[in-house]
Amino acid sequence: MSDAKGNALDAMKAAVPEAAEILRLLAHPIRLLLLCEIAREECSVATLERTLGLRQPGLSQQLAELRQNGLVRTRHQARSVFYSIADPRIKTLLDCLYAVFCGGPAAPSTGADIPAPTPAPTPAVRPQGPATPADSARFARVERQG
């Protein structure tokens, strides 16, 4: 293996544990939804609860997980706690996910320039009715004897 390929592989191996942990955190539906909303703009807990229709105990648990892992940061103002994205790499990942799964360019607030995804190929649709005689249903007539 060439030195360049070996160095690239070593760098990849070194980055895999952190990448896997970030992907684990993104893999939870509520955490992903929270991150998407927080990436659009800084949000208070009350705003997240109201906007996303989440209840306080579960919401706080997921926000704590994101905060403890360095994906979001908090800002206190009076009695409110506001959340924002702490790691700019998370915004990049969210922009990519938005482009791939939400069918458009990156979310407008993040400003990333990600091309729209190529639409998935449409599955072939069989025309109505049998294509060949072998595709036709075959019925037997049963007659009573005697």
N, C-alpha and C positions, 0 to 999 in steps of 0.2 A: 504494500500500500504506500502511496506517495506521502511525503511529509505533509503536504497541504490537506490531503484527505484525512490523514491521521489526526492532524490538529483540529480539523472541523469536527471529526467524530468525538474527539476528547472534549471539545467545547460543548457539543450536543449532550454528551453523557453527563457533563457537569451541570447543565441547565435543566435536565429532565426532572429531577425531584421538585424543584421550585415550580416548573410549568405544570407538573401533575397536580401539585397542591392547589395552584390557582384554578386549574380546570375542575378540580373536585369542588372548590367553593362555588364556582359558576354553575356547576351541575345541579344544584338545588333550585327548583323552580321559583321559590319565594325569594331566595337570595339574588337570583338572576333578575327577577322583576324589580327588586329594590335597586340593584345596581343600575339597571337601565333608566329608572326614573331619576336616581341621584345624578347620573351622568348628564341628564338633560339640564338640570339645575340643582343648586343646593336646596335641600328640603329639610323641613322640621319633621319630627316624629309625628306630630299631629297631622301635618299635610300628607305624609306617606300613608298614615292610617286611613285618612279620609279618601285620598285619591285612589289608592289600591284596594280599599275595602278590607284591610287586614286588621285583626284584633291585636291589642296592645301586647299581651304576653308573648305570642309567637313572633310578632314584629320585633320586639326588643331582643328576643333570643337570637334572631337571625342578624340583626344589626350588630349585636355584640360579637358574633362570630366573624363578621366582616371587619369590624374594628380591631379585634384582637389579632387578626391576620394581616393587618396593614392595608386593606383594600379601600377603606374609608377612614375619614377623620371627622372629628366633631368640633363644633364651635358652640359655645354656650352664650345665649343672649337672654337676659332676665330668667324666666323659668323654662324657656324653650331650648332644646338641643337640636342643632342643625347638622346635617350630614352632607359631606361632599366626597368626591373621589380623591383618594390620597396618592394613588400610583398612576401616573399617566399611561402606563402600559395597559391598564385595565380599560381605559377609554378606547384605546386602539383595538383591543379584543372585542369590546362591545360594539364598536363601529363595524368590525368585520362580521360579527354575528347578526347585526341589524341588516347589513347589506345582503347576507346570504339567506336569512330566514324571514325577513320582513319585506323582501321584494323591492328594495329601492336603494338609493344611495345612502351613505352613512347618515345618521341622525343629524339634523341641521345644526344643533347646538354645539356639536363636537368639532365640526369643521373639517373632518378628515375627508380626503378625496379618494373614495373607494368606488370603483366602477360597479354598476348594477350587475347582479349575477346573471349568468346565462340561464334562460329558462330550462327546466328539466324537459327532456323529450316527452312528447305526448304518447301514451301507449297506443299501440295499434288497436283499432276497434273493428271487430268482426261485423260484417253486414248481417242484417236480420235474415233469418232463414238458413237452411243448410247450404254450405258451400259446395259439397259434393254429395252424391247419393249415399256414400258411406257415413256422412254426418247425419242423415235422416234417422228419425226414430223408427224402429221396426216394431210392429204390433202383430201379434198372432191372434187369430180368432179361435176361441175355445167353444166347442159345441158339445152339448150333452148327448150322450149316447143312450139309446134305448128307451 
